[in-house]
Amino acid sequence: MPELPEVEGVVRQIRPAAIGKKIQDVYVSETIRVSKRNGKEAIIKRLEADGFIESLIGAQIISVERRSKYIYFTLKTATDEFLLVNHLGMSGAWFYVDQLLAITEEKFRRHVHVVLTLSDGNLLAYSDIRRFGEMRVLKDEADYPPLLLMAPEPFEENALEHFLSLAESPKYRGKPIKEVIMDGQVVSGCGNIYATEALYKMKVHPNRAAGRISRLRKIELFETIVAILLESIEAGGSTISDYRNVNGASGSMQNRFGMYGKKQCVGCGSTTKTLKIGGRTSVYCPTCQK
């Protein structure tokens, strides 16, 4: 699943392509329409396909920002300003192309579910192979309350204190530290990949209870998370499985991993082990991480 660095990379590439342009037409795939008819909510949430299309046509894209793992498109019409909020899910990808045939990877081209035709004649196309992504048209964040519960951005001044206050609270101190730092209400945008890497760098076992880690070590862990996220942003994120940046571009952070996806510890050579934490598979070194 794309995490903060991958979503940041997508946003940085969408901005120059989209800001200031108007949405002249909107395509929604038959797959989504069938899902709606069957009472399901594939990708587009809370709106029927035609209502989604109607709400977007004619709107100008004012800004494109990232909040945690979400993409916020601020849209403006003659009478209103609102948000199109997108989560990439497991395999969501955006493409800025002059035609859908320009999407070179066939697996993405076959799974285009939303296309915004912009006023420059180009297309902003959203592909989602597994269809776990989401799009919501909102007046503001309060229209979807889970957005209000997200932790501060990890790069903000108050993010460390927020992390410490929750990690040391009764709700979290008995939980595995990896589960704590993957919780978006505690640390914003840190998922399985970067939690694995941060805990490996800190030589902390992912199943260790948050309350059994000293305050100083928790501060160091948070600083390590921030450093890894920033490094990954500069590397264009991690290209794993079905993740792609805009127009199919790949990141290179996966080439720098010390633990995620490894069969052997790059430090000591021990065979790595796995366990389930918070519903996700955690890889760790039984020798280095205690």
ABEGO torsion letter per residue (X at the ends): XBBAAAAAAAAAAAAAAABGBBBABBBBBAAAAAAAAAGBBBGBBGBBAAAAAAAABGBBBABBBBBEABBBBBBBBAABBBBBBBBAEAABBBBBBABAAABABAAAAAABABBBBBAAGBBBBBBBAAGABBBBBBABAAABAAAAABBBBAABAAAAAAAAAAAABAAAAABBAAAAAABAAABBGBBAAAAAAAAAAAGBBAABBAAABBAAAAAAAAAAAAAAAAAAAAAGEBBBEABBBBGGBBBAAAAABAABGBABBAAAGBBBBBBBBGGBBBBBBAAABX
